Amino acid sequence: MAPAVGIIANPVSARDIRRVVANAANLQITDRANIVLRVLAALRACGVTDVLMMPEHGGIGRHVARGLSRAAAHGEAPYPAIHPLPMPVTGTVADTHRAADAMRRAGVAAIVVLGGDGTHRAVVAHCGAVPVAGISTGTNNAFPEHREPTITGLATGLAVTGRVPADIAFAANKRIDVSLNGRVEEIALVDVALVTERYVGARALWKPDSFRELFVTFADPEVIGMSAIAGLLEPVTREESGGLMVRLGAPASGTAASGVTVLRAPIAPGLMASVGVADWRRMPAGVPFVPEVKAGSIALDGEREIAFSAQDRVSLTLRDDAFRTVNVGGCMQHAAQYRLLTGAPAPVTAEL
């Protein structure tokens, strides 16, 4: 029996305040539906016949259904059967949490996620050991790698049908556990930022004046967002253990204050900001870090989520091997090496 795959497509990602203050992309509902159709076609080509999909009121499902109907009218069957999850739709992040949990309990082999860093974090928080395949459709997309969705669908199909060995098909990922008063309250896939503002407000971070401390699972100079700050100081790959901690200080009018280095970093699409950097160091896995900020708010993957006071005890712990993703590059390299999409045997290298 062919394994089922889940699809969670966020209809409202990329609609935070950074859309106003920066030049972020804004995918229309039809664009998101077309991405889903491309993924579906690739999954079916690999033998996946059933897909569980999160219901939503944004219109993605309706446009996908039209695509399936058009194909059927032409006598074509390039897509798996779609099974919407029987769940209430609230239009909030609770839908993503509920869908990820339902897909896990239904035994899907992988979950394809369309969204930004926040959507992927919401899925990972509830998907358990089910691998995730990320597609960038948000504002800041540091976690999901930028790639044509058809390729992501192909790699996922090859992985879940067992045509690529599991040790190649899936990759381990890091996360940061955020504890408040001894209890893990939230997780972050990319970065945790401590800011001095107590209110959550519009959630998305885009003013660096209040940034004080930054903790990242990986530091990539090619991404945008808070993790870009760390990446431009000391790159840390997704594969290596541990992350990076950066202590920040507000620069005065773009010039360096005493003991503070001014860094220009892309904190949102097309938005360069001057950020004061006091120092930075490695963040080993499994070691709790206690922030120096006594009161303020905690931003997870670019969005303020938790307010805390001087009476609260906050600690951050990075976890290696915390969840799995589909290793798209590894799957496609394996498919090419062994000609998995041609049915032809792999070539034998002649000895010299």
C-alpha positions as CSV (number, residue, x, y, z in Angstrom):
1,M,0.0,0.0,0.0
2,A,1.4,3.4,-1.1
3,P,2.1,5.8,1.8
4,A,0.0,8.9,2.2
5,V,1.5,12.4,2.4
6,G,0.1,15.4,4.2
7,I,-0.1,19.0,2.8
8,I,-0.5,22.1,5.0
9,A,-0.8,25.2,2.9
10,N,-1.1,28.5,4.9
11,P,-3.4,30.9,3.0
12,V,-2.3,33.9,5.0
13,S,1.5,33.7,5.3
14,A,3.5,36.7,4.1
15,R,0.9,39.2,5.4
16,D,2.5,40.7,8.4
17,I,3.7,44.3,9.0
18,R,6.9,43.6,7.0
19,R,4.8,43.5,3.9
20,V,4.2,47.3,4.5
21,V,7.7,48.4,5.6
22,A,9.7,46.1,3.2
23,N,9.5,44.8,-0.3
24,A,8.4,41.2,0.6
25,A,6.7,39.0,-1.9
26,N,3.0,38.4,-1.7
27,L,1.8,35.1,-3.3
28,Q,-1.9,35.2,-4.3
29,I,-4.2,32.3,-3.5
30,T,-4.0,31.1,-7.1
31,D,-0.2,31.0,-6.9
32,R,-0.3,28.9,-3.7
33,A,-2.9,26.5,-5.3
34,N,-0.6,26.2,-8.3
35,I,2.3,25.3,-6.0
36,V,0.1,22.6,-4.4
37,L,-0.8,21.2,-7.9
38,R,2.9,21.0,-8.9
39,V,3.7,19.1,-5.7
40,L,0.7,16.8,-6.2
41,A,1.8,16.0,-9.8
42,A,5.3,15.2,-8.6
43,L,4.1,13.0,-5.7
44,R,1.8,11.0,-8.1
45,A,4.7,10.5,-10.5
46,C,6.5,8.7,-7.7
47,G,3.6,6.5,-6.8
48,V,1.9,8.4,-4.0
49,T,-1.9,7.9,-4.5
50,D,-3.4,9.6,-1.4
51,V,-2.9,13.0,0.2
52,L,-4.4,14.4,3.4
53,M,-4.9,18.2,3.1
54,M,-5.6,20.8,5.7
55,P,-8.9,22.6,5.0
56,E,-8.9,26.4,5.0
57,H,-11.3,29.3,4.0
58,G,-8.7,31.2,1.9
59,G,-9.6,29.4,-1.3
60,I,-6.5,27.2,-1.9
61,G,-8.6,24.1,-1.7
62,R,-11.2,25.4,-4.2
63,H,-8.5,26.2,-6.8
64,V,-6.8,22.9,-6.3
65,A,-10.2,21.1,-6.8
66,R,-10.7,23.0,-10.1
67,G,-7.3,21.8,-11.3
68,L,-8.1,18.2,-10.5
69,S,-11.5,18.6,-12.3
70,R,-9.9,20.1,-15.4
71,A,-7.4,17.1,-15.5
72,A,-10.3,14.6,-15.1
73,A,-12.3,16.3,-17.9
74,H,-9.4,15.8,-20.2
75,G,-9.2,12.1,-19.3
76,E,-5.9,12.7,-17.3
77,A,-5.1,11.4,-13.9
78,P,-1.8,13.1,-12.9
79,Y,-2.7,13.8,-9.3
80,P,-3.2,11.7,-6.1
81,A,-6.6,11.6,-4.4
82,I,-7.1,14.5,-2.0
83,H,-8.7,13.9,1.4
84,P,-9.5,17.1,3.3
85,L,-9.1,16.6,7.1
86,P,-12.4,16.5,8.9
87,M,-11.7,19.4,11.3
88,P,-13.1,22.9,12.1
89,V,-11.4,25.9,10.5
90,T,-10.7,28.9,12.7
91,G,-8.4,30.9,10.4
92,T,-5.8,30.9,13.1
93,V,-2.5,29.0,13.8
94,A,-4.7,26.5,15.7
95,D,-5.7,25.1,12.3
96,T,-2.0,24.3,11.6
97,H,-1.5,22.7,15.0
98,R,-4.6,20.6,14.7
99,A,-3.8,19.5,11.1
100,A,-0.2,18.5,11.9
101,D,-1.4,16.5,14.9
102,A,-4.2,14.8,12.9
103,M,-1.7,13.9,10.1
104,R,0.7,12.5,12.6
105,R,-2.1,10.3,14.1
106,A,-3.2,9.2,10.6
107,G,0.3,7.9,9.9
108,V,1.3,10.1,7.0
109,A,4.9,9.4,5.8
110,A,5.7,13.1,5.4
111,I,4.1,16.6,5.5
112,V,4.7,19.2,2.8
113,V,4.4,22.7,4.3
114,L,3.7,25.9,2.4
115,G,4.5,28.9,4.5
116,G,7.2,31.0,6.2
117,D,9.2,30.3,9.3
118,G,6.2,30.7,11.6
119,T,4.1,28.1,9.7
120,H,6.9,25.6,9.7
121,R,7.4,26.1,13.5
122,A,3.7,25.5,14.1
123,V,3.9,22.2,12.1
124,V,7.0,21.0,13.8
125,A,5.5,21.6,17.2
126,H,2.8,19.0,16.6
127,C,4.1,16.6,13.9
128,G,6.2,14.4,16.1
129,A,8.6,12.2,14.2
130,V,6.9,12.8,10.8
131,P,9.4,14.4,8.4
132,V,8.6,17.9,7.0
133,A,9.3,19.1,3.5
134,G,9.3,22.9,3.4
135,I,8.3,25.3,0.6
136,S,8.8,29.1,1.0
137,T,5.7,31.2,0.8
138,G,6.1,33.5,3.8
139,T,7.8,36.9,4.4
140,N,11.1,35.7,6.0
141,N,11.9,32.2,4.8
142,A,15.1,31.3,6.6
143,F,14.1,27.8,7.5
144,P,12.5,26.4,4.2
145,E,15.1,26.3,1.5
146,H,14.2,28.2,-1.7
147,R,13.5,25.6,-4.4
148,E,11.1,24.9,-7.2
149,P,8.1,23.1,-5.5
150,T,8.1,20.3,-8.2
151,I,11.5,19.2,-7.0
152,T,10.4,19.2,-3.4
153,G,7.4,17.1,-4.4
154,L,9.6,14.7,-6.3
155,A,12.1,14.3,-3.5
156,T,9.3,13.7,-1.0
157,G,7.7,11.1,-3.2
158,L,11.0,9.3,-3.7
159,A,11.7,9.4,0.1
160,V,8.3,8.2,1.3
161,T,8.1,5.3,-1.2
162,G,11.4,4.0,0.0
163,R,13.2,4.5,-3.3
164,V,15.9,6.6,-1.5
165,P,17.4,5.0,1.6
166,A,16.2,6.6,4.8
167,D,19.7,7.7,5.9
168,I,19.9,9.8,2.7
169,A,16.2,10.7,2.3
170,F,15.8,12.4,5.7
171,A,18.0,14.9,7.6
172,A,18.1,15.8,11.3
173,N,17.4,19.4,12.3
174,K,17.9,21.6,15.4
175,R,15.5,23.6,17.5
176,I,15.6,25.9,20.5
177,D,13.4,25.1,23.5
178,V,12.2,28.2,25.3
179,S,11.5,27.6,28.9
180,L,9.6,30.0,31.2
181,N,9.6,29.3,34.9
182,G,10.9,25.8,34.4
183,R,8.4,24.7,31.7
184,V,9.0,24.6,27.9
185,E,6.5,27.1,26.5
186,E,7.6,27.3,22.9
187,I,10.2,26.3,20.3
188,A,12.1,28.0,17.5
189,L,13.5,26.5,14.4
190,V,15.8,29.3,13.4
191,D,16.2,32.1,16.0
192,V,15.1,33.4,19.3
193,A,15.4,37.2,19.9
194,L,15.1,39.0,23.2
195,V,13.8,42.5,22.9
196,T,13.2,45.1,25.5
197,E,9.6,45.9,24.4
198,R,7.1,44.2,26.8
199,Y,4.2,44.3,24.4
200,V,3.7,41.7,21.6
201,G,1.9,44.1,19.3
202,A,2.2,43.4,15.5
203,R,4.4,40.5,16.4
204,A,6.8,40.7,13.5
205,L,10.3,42.1,14.2
206,W,11.5,44.9,12.0
207,K,12.8,47.7,14.3
208,P,16.3,46.7,15.6
209,D,16.5,49.4,18.3
210,S,15.1,47.1,21.0
211,F,17.1,44.0,20.0
212,R,19.3,42.8,22.8
213,E,20.1,39.1,22.5
214,L,19.9,36.6,19.7
215,F,20.1,32.8,19.7
216,V,20.2,30.8,16.4
217,T,20.2,27.2,15.4
218,F,22.1,28.0,12.3
219,A,23.7,31.1,11.0
220,D,23.6,31.5,7.2
221,P,24.8,34.7,5.5
222,E,22.5,33.9,2.5
223,V,19.2,34.2,4.4
224,I,17.3,37.2,5.7
225,G,15.8,38.0,9.1
226,M,17.3,37.8,12.6
227,S,19.5,34.8,11.6
228,A,21.2,37.0,9.0
229,I,22.8,39.0,11.8
230,A,24.5,35.8,13.1
231,G,25.3,34.5,9.7
232,L,27.2,37.7,8.8
233,L,29.3,37.3,12.0
234,E,30.1,33.6,12.2
235,P,28.4,31.1,9.9
236,V,27.0,27.9,11.5
237,T,25.6,25.2,9.2
238,R,22.4,23.3,9.7
239,E,24.3,20.1,9.9
240,E,26.8,20.9,12.6
241,S,26.0,20.6,16.3
242,G,25.0,23.7,18.2
243,G,24.3,27.3,17.2
244,L,25.3,30.8,18.0
245,M,24.5,33.5,20.6
246,V,24.8,37.2,19.8
247,R,24.7,40.0,22.3
248,L,23.4,43.2,20.8
249,G,23.5,46.9,21.6
250,A,21.6,49.7,20.0
251,P,24.0,51.7,17.7
252,A,23.8,55.5,18.0
253,S,22.7,57.1,14.7
254,G,24.4,54.3,12.8
255,T,27.8,54.8,14.4
256,A,29.6,52.5,16.7
257,A,29.2,53.2,20.4
258,S,31.8,52.1,22.9
259,G,32.3,48.4,22.7
260,V,29.7,48.0,20.0
261,T,30.3,47.1,16.3
262,V,27.7,48.3,13.8
263,L,26.6,45.6,11.4
264,R,24.4,46.2,8.3
265,A,22.1,43.2,7.9
266,P,19.0,42.3,5.8
267,I,16.4,41.8,8.5
268,A,13.5,41.6,6.0
269,P,13.2,41.5,2.2
270,G,14.8,44.7,0.8
271,L,15.2,46.1,4.4
272,M,18.7,46.8,5.5
273,A,19.2,47.8,9.2
274,S,22.1,49.0,11.3
275,V,22.5,46.6,14.2
276,G,24.9,47.0,17.1
277,V,26.9,43.9,18.0
278,A,28.6,43.7,21.4
279,D,29.9,40.1,21.1
280,W,29.0,36.6,20.1
281,R,29.9,33.0,21.0
282,R,28.9,29.5,20.2
283,M,25.8,27.9,21.7
284,P,26.5,24.2,22.5
285,A,23.6,21.8,22.2
286,G,22.0,20.7,25.5
287,V,23.3,23.7,27.6
288,P,20.7,26.0,29.0
289,F,21.4,29.7,28.3
290,V,19.9,32.3,30.7
291,P,19.4,35.7,28.8
292,E,20.7,38.9,30.4
293,V,17.5,40.8,29.5
294,K,15.5,41.0,32.6
295,A,12.1,42.0,31.1
296,G,10.7,42.3,27.6
297,S,9.4,40.0,25.0
298,I,10.6,36.9,23.2
299,A,10.4,36.6,19.4
300,L,10.4,33.2,17.9
301,D,11.6,32.9,14.2
302,G,11.0,36.6,13.7
303,E,7.6,37.0,15.6
304,R,7.1,38.2,19.1
305,E,5.2,35.5,21.1
306,I,6.0,35.7,24.8
307,A,6.1,38.7,27.2
308,F,8.1,38.3,30.4
309,S,8.9,40.3,33.5
310,A,11.8,40.4,36.0
311,Q,10.0,37.8,38.1
312,D,10.0,35.2,35.3
313,R,12.8,32.7,34.8
314,V,13.7,32.3,31.1
315,S,16.1,29.8,29.7
316,L,17.0,28.7,26.2
317,T,18.3,25.3,25.2
318,L,19.4,24.2,21.7
319,R,18.5,20.6,20.8
320,D,20.3,18.6,18.1
321,D,18.4,16.0,16.2
322,A,15.1,17.5,17.3
323,F,13.0,16.7,14.2
324,R,13.4,15.5,10.6
325,T,13.1,17.1,7.2
326,V,13.1,15.6,3.7
327,N,16.6,16.0,2.4
328,V,15.6,17.3,-1.0
329,G,19.1,17.7,-2.4
330,G,20.2,14.3,-1.2
331,C,17.1,12.6,-2.7
332,M,17.6,14.2,-6.1
333,Q,21.3,13.4,-6.2
334,H,20.5,9.8,-5.3
335,A,17.8,9.7,-8.0
336,A,20.3,11.0,-10.6
337,Q,23.1,8.6,-9.5
338,Y,20.8,5.5,-9.7
339,R,18.5,6.8,-12.5
340,L,15.5,6.3,-10.3
341,L,13.2,8.2,-12.7
342,T,14.3,6.3,-15.8
343,G,14.2,2.7,-14.7
344,A,17.6,2.2,-16.2
345,P,20.4,0.7,-14.1
346,A,23.1,2.9,-12.7
347,P,26.2,3.1,-14.8
348,V,29.2,1.1,-13.6
349,T,32.5,3.0,-13.5
350,A,35.2,1.3,-15.5
351,E,38.4,0.7,-13.6
352,L,41.5,2.3,-15.2
